[in-house]
Amino acid sequence: MATLSSALNYALAGLSVSAAQSAVVSRNVSSAGDENYSRRTAEIVTLPNSGPVVAQIARSTDRTLLDKLLTSTSGAAGQQVTLEALQRMSAITGDPQDDQSIAAALGKLQTALRGYEQNPASSSLARAALEAARGAAQKLNTASDQVSSIRSEADRSMADSAERITHLLSQFKVVNDTIVRGQGTAGDLTESLDQRDAILKLLSDEIGIRTTVRPNNDVSIYAEGGAVLFEASPRSVSFAASGHLAAGSAGNALIIDGVPVTGAGATMPASGGKLSAYAALRDGLAPQLSLLLDQIAAGLINAFSEADPQLPASLPTVEGLFQGTGALPLLSNPNAGLAGRIRINALADPDQGGTPLLIRDGGFGGPGYLRNATGQAGFQTRIAELADALDRKQSFGNWGGLGGDASLTDYGARSASWVEAKRQDAQASGDAAAAGKSRAAQSLARINGVNIDQEMATLLDLEKSYQASSKVLTAVNSMFDTLLEAVN
């Protein structure tokens, strides 16, 4: 009897284990399309004087590959933000060959002046030159406003990202506490472990992170740069939106655990993820483009300024066809916001009671600056000087990353080329980052992913095991029947 009872127990244990293993395989197959699911396996042990039992449900994972995926996810997310921003910035400046670009607007102005130079008596050509000048000023105004909008949008995106990080850290605490409390118990923690890794992936999309595993499988999270995001509990992540960011203004810093991680005063600068990319856009790329636009505006005002025609000169050089702040800008200064303020001098605008003939005659600064003192209808000198001024080299300093001497038309083209070069670099970096993320995800999937063919093969093996246990159970049952008949 003892032998038959043992055989019966072993057969029942085999059926139970096969059923448990089949349930795990079914769970794997049903979750095969979930990228956050890690393959499960039932670990079997055989106890003394007993049959096989399921010791635990194990989860396939690789911490090193997961960390690699988190890093590559941060890099790819940040590069995508940068690329999209540079594509917008490239559209603002336009291709130098594009009819809608800033360089084209300066070219149109020069062409209109050359046409007016051929017939200085033509009021229609004077008006055409004025409208070309207005178009150049408005192009700079629009571009400056668009860059400010990009900065303000990046600032709002930083606020949204900070809110998402705070929410994810709160979710992480709930799941992490569940895992820590469940260590050493018979509970199945695989679902919680999957949830925790999924949260880390979402978090790495927002900001570059590093993780460390402590006793009881407790995980701590640190931002790239060293700021603590989570150690037993979430740390504060605060950011006050800066509102509209005008040219030359600085945005607020993001604070993690009381430490600024963005901006010029960052003591532990964060890197990676969307948050850092938004900060770099708001505080770096967009302001650089804004400075380039401001320098073009300053160069335009200086090129069309008026100087005392008398020798020796006794009058100061003043603004002419283009106005900005009322005083001539210095190219050695950043001239923050000038591209948004540049406008046509009202004295040349018929819509404001002026006359475009001042382009030919001069005198924007008053009678002392008049060049065509005798009122000659065919006076060409001043018009030719203005057209030539667009090709005259100016010292633009090094504001916005483009330095050295250049003509205004060349500087406008250089600005567009600078943005395009940045965009191409971001495209190449983004492609490399996306490829790195894909490789990391594939490597991790080979460890923790579900292979349907493998699971089906395992299911067939389990079916055979189940059948074998059933046959043993049938044989034991038959022996019991025979034994009971002999007793009776």
C-alpha positions, 0 to 999 in steps of 0.5 A: 500500500505504501508503494502504491500511495507513493506512486499515486502521490508522485503521479498527482504531483506530476499532473499538478506541476504540468498544469502549472507549467502549462499555465506559465507557457500560456501566460507567455504566449498571451503576452508575447506582444507586450514589450514590457513583459518578461518571459516566465519559467516555472522552476521545479524542485523534488522534495525528499519522499515527495513528488515534484513541486513548483518552487517559484515562477522565475522571470528572465531578465538582464540588469546590464542590458536593461541599464543599456536600454535606459541610457539609449532611450534617454539619448534617442528621446533627447536627440528627437526633441533637438532634431524637431526643434532644428527643423523648425529653426531651419524653416525660420531662416530658410534655405539661402536659395529659398525665395522665402528665406531671410537671405532672399529678403536681403537679396530682394532689397538689393535688387529693388535698390539696383532697379531704383538706381537705374531710374531715380525719378520713378516713384513706383521704383522708390515704393518698390524699394521701400516695400522690399525694405519693409519685407526684410524688416518684417521677415526679421520680426516674424523670425524673432517672434517664432524663435521666442515661441520655440523658447516658450514652448520648450519652457512649457514642455519642461514644466510638463516633463517635470510633472510627468517625472513626479507622477512616474516617481510616485508610481515607482514608489508603490511598485517598488514597495510591493517588491521590497515587502514581497522579497523572501515570501512565496508571492509572485512578484514578476508582475510588479517587477515588469511594472517597475522596469516599464516605469524606468523606461518611461522615466528614462524617456524624460531624463537620463537616469542611473539605477542601483539595486540595494538589499531586498531588491530595492532600487534607487534612481539618480539623474545623470549628473548625480541628483537623487530622484528616488531613494526609498521615497521620491524626491521633489522635482519642481519647475516654475514655468517662465512664461513668455521668454523674450530675446535675451531673457533667461528661463527658470531652472528645474530643481531636483531635491533642492538642487538646480539641474538646468540653466547656467547655475546648475550644480548637478547638470542633468543630461539625456532625455527630453527634459535636458533637450528642452532645456538646451533648446531653451537656453542654448540653440534658440538664443543662439539663433536669436542672436544671429537674427539680432546681428542681421538687424543691427547690420541692416540698421548700420548699413542704411544709417546716415552720416554727416555729408559735410567734411569735416563731419560735425553730426553723429551717425544716426538711423536711416531707412531702418530703425530699432531703438533710436540709437545705432546698434553696436555689432560688438554688443548682443543687441538682444531682441533687435530683430523683433523691433526693427522697422521702417522709418516712418518718414519714408512710409507713405502710409504714415505720411512719409515719402519713399524719395528719402531713400534717394535724397537722404535726410532721415536724421534732419536737414543736415543729413540731406544728400540731394540738396538740390532736389535732382530727379536723377540723383543716384549716389545715395541709392547706389551707396545703399545697394553697395552697403549690403555687400560691404563687410561689417565686423559682426563679432562672435555673437551667436557662434558666427564671428569675423567680418562678412557682408550683410548678405553673406552673414544672412546666408551663413546664419541659414547654413549654421542652422542647417549644419546643426540640423544635419548633425542632429539628424545624424546623431538622432539616427545613431541614437535610434539605432543604439536604442533598437539594438539595446531593445533587441538584445534585451528581447533575446533575453526576456522576450517570448519566442512563440515557437519555443513556447509551443515546443515546450507546451508539446513536451508538457503535454507528453509529461502530462500524458505520462503522469496520467498513465501512471495514475491510471495504472495505480488506479487499476492496481488499487481496484485489483487489490480491493477485489482480492480483499473482498 
